[in-house]
């Protein structure tokens, strides 16, 4: 449903002057962090540290191949939907009390989501959510064409002079790959949950597209994206897994829609006619409301967190 993004977390030079390996100032500098790299210096020979994953320091993470990140996004979204749908089926089997069923479903989702973000964050950023991926692209689009040295992003320096063609995938290609992997993973997760509980894989029949539910999806998604952007822009990346999981768990209860807040999860849940299911006719309205919520969160983040992390730190 959400995750840690490289764009907002900062790049090289975002370690405060004088902050050594043992700095525990809460700005995301780990106790095992190396000293700050000089401008243009590579942490790994031949690998430019253009992006970094929340929870690491500049230069510690090399950009993984897109296919590896896509696998992480697909797997993470698959497991997330498996948690949501599977815990919903189990809750129905354990109790006839709808309130207790929702409690069991929300608790499993809270814990499962936090674990998935913590585990997969270093691989892909653990977006697990097309809205988060689109917001990451939109808020980071200005940095997509910049390298550490300011050179053409399609080339990297060669030892002994000259350049070699690197041609990393464009940002829009990454967005498309992430979103496709997330949706495919969401559908696979519903099928997997159905299989584990011997439930037929069939289109859901639960209509949810009412005005109150759509408003709830705007609120739920806006809150989710604002939590992610707020933590990343204030340098508190380490809080993201627990905070996102906790927010979604709470939003189960304070929104009438039970906080889908994720287009890939919404599509996946369409393939399980169980406690967590959503009818096909409700999917597009839900996705539209989620996109509106994501856009609203971007605007709110610009007002509440107008400066990038590195601008907030002492010179």
N, C-alpha and C positions, 0 to 999 in steps of 0.2 A: 504493500500500500504506500509505502514511501520508502525513502532511503537517504543515504548520505551522498552528496554530489561533489564532484571535484571542483567545479567552477566556483561555488560560493565559499569553499573551504580555504581558499587562498593559494598562493604560489610561492616561489622562492622569495626570500627577503621578508617573510612575515613573522620571523622570530625576533623578538625585541632585542635591542642592543644590550649586551651583558648577560643575556639569558643563556646559561650553560646547560649541560646535559641533565642536571638535576633540578631544573626549574619546574616547580609545581604551582605556577601562578594561575592555573585553570584556563589557560589560553590554548589548550590542545597540544602543548609541548610535552612529550612523553619523557619519563625518567631515563629511558634508554636512547634518547634522541641524540644524534651526532651533532657536532658543532655546525653552525649555519654555513652553507656552501657559498663560495664566492660567485658573483654574477657570471653566468654562462658555464659554471663548472658542472660536470656530470657526476651523479652519484654512482652510476654504473658506466664504465667506459663504453662509448658509442650509443648510449641511451639518453635521450633528452628527457628531463623531468617536467614536461609541459603540464601534466595534470597530477593531482594527488588525491588520495582517498581520505575522507575524514578519519581522524584518529591516528594519522601518521604525519610526520614532518616532511617538509619539502625535500625532494631528492630521494626519499626512502622507497617510493613505489614507482616502478616503471610501468608505463601504459601497457596493459595486456592486449593481446590480439582481440579483435572485435568478436571473433567467434567464441572465444573463451568467456567474454563478458555476456554474450547472448545466451550461452549455456547457463550461466549463473542466473540471469534474469528469468529464463524459462523455468529452470528448476525451482527457483525461489517462489515464483508465482504459482507454480504447480503445487508446491508444498503448502503455500498459504491457503489456497482454495481447498486443498485436502483437509487442512485444519478446520476451516470454517464449515465446510459441508459435513465432514466426518463427525465433528463434535456436535453439530446440529442433529444428525441422525442418532448418535449415541444419547443425546439429551432426550430425544423423543422416546427412546427405548427405556430410559431409566425413570422417567417421570411423566405424569399427565398434567402437571402444573406448568402452565406456559411461562410464568415468571421464573420458575426454577430452571426451565429449559433455556431461557435466555441468559440466565446467570452462568450456567455451565458453558454455553456457547461463547459468551463474551470472555470468560476467564481463559478458556483454551486459546481463543484468538489473540488476546492480549499477550500471553506468554509466548505463543508460537511466533507471532510477528516480531517481537523483540529479539528472539533468538535468531530468526532468519536474517534480520538486518545486521546483527552483530557478526554473524558468520560470513555472509556474502558481501558485506560492505567493502572489504578490501579487494574484492574481485571486480565488481561492476558498479559499486555505489549502492547496490541493493535498492533500486527504485521500486521494482515490483509493481509499478503503477504507471500507466501511460500519462496521467496528468502530471505526475512528478517528473517524468522524462521530458514532457513538453515544456514545463516550467524551467527545468534545468537548461534546456536548449535556448529558451527565450531570454532568460536572465544572463546566460553566459555567451550569447551569440557574438558579442564584441571581442571576446578573447579567443574565438575559434581560429582566427587567422594570425595569431601572434605566437612567436616562439620565444624562448628565453633570450636568444641573441638578437631578436628582431629581424632575422633573415626570413627568406621564403619558407613557409611551413612545409613545403613539399620536399625540402632538401635538408640534410644533416651534414655537419662537417666530417671530413675524412681525415684520418691521421696522415700527417705529411702534407696537408693542404688539399684544396679542392672540396667538392661536395659529392654526396651520393644521393640518389633519388629515394626518398622515404615514402612519400605520398600516403600519409595516413588517411583513413576514410573520412569523408566530409561529415560535418556535424549532422546534416539532415539524413545521411546514410546511417549514422549511428542511431538517430531517433527512430527511423523506420525499422531498423533491425531490432532495437529494444522493444518497441511496441508489438511487433509481430511475435517475438519470443514470449512476451508477457501474455498476449491473448492465447497463443497456442498452449502455453503452460497453464493458464487458467482453465481452459477446457479439459486438458489432461488431468488436472487436479480433481475436477468434479467427477470425471469418469473413474479415477482411482478410488476416490472416497465411496462412490456407489458400489464398486467391485468389492471393497473390503467389508461392506455391510450387506452384501447381496441385495442391493437395491437396484432396480432397473435404471439404465441410463435413458431418460426420456425428458422431453421438454417440460419445464415446470408449468404449472397452471395457476400459480399465485400472482394475481394482478396487484401491482404496487404503485402504479403511476397515477397517484392522486396529487392534487395541489399541495397539501401539507407534506406529503412524502418528498415531492420534488424540492420544495423549499428546504426540507431537512437535508437533502443531499447537497444543496448549495452550501448550507451552513457546515455540514460535516466535512466536505472537501476543502472548503476555505480554511477551516480550522486546522486540518491536517497539514496542508501546504504551508500555512503560516508557522506552525510549530517547526517544520523542517527548515524553512528559510530563516526564521528567527534564531534558531540555535546555531546554524552554520554561520550566519553573518555576525553573530556575537562571539564566535570562537569557542562554542561549547559542543563540538562535534561528538564528544564521548557520551553526551546525554541522549543522542538521537534514538538509539534502539529502545531504551526504556521509556523515553518520553512519547515516541510515536505509538508504541504498544499500549501505553497507559491511556493516551488520548483516544485511540480507537476503542479500547475497552469501555471508557467512559461514554463515548459517543453512541455506543450501543443503547445506552439508557436515556440519554437526553435528547435523542432525535427520534422522530416517529418512524423513520425508515430503517432504523437500526444500523445506520452508518455504513453503507456500502463504500462510498467515497473512492471508488476505484473502477474504471471501465473494464479492465481485464478480469477482475473478480466478478463484476456484474455479468459479463458475457459467460464466464465459466459457470456461475450459479444457475444460469438458464438451463443447463443440462442435467439438473438434478431436481426432480419433483418431490422435494423433501422440505424439512423445516426451513432450510436456507435458500430455497429456490425462488426464482423470479420469472414470471411469464415473458415470453419473447416480446409481446407488445409493450412491455414496460421497460425494456432494455434501452432503447434509443432515448426516450425521455430522461431516464436516469443518467445516461452518459452525457447528454446535453447539460443537465443540471450540474454534473460534476465538473465539466469544462468551465461553466460559468463560475463555480466556486473556486477553481484554480486561478482563473483570471482575477477574481476579486482578491484573492490572497496575495497575488503579485503586487497589486496596487497598495494593499495594506502594508506589505513588507517594505515597499518603497517609502512609505510615510514613517513607519516605526523604526526601520533599520536602514537609514539612507546611505550609510557608509560601509564600504567593504571592510573586512576584518583588519587588513593590514593598515588601513587608514586610522583605525581606532587605537592601534598600539603606539607606544612612545617611539619617537624617532631615535 
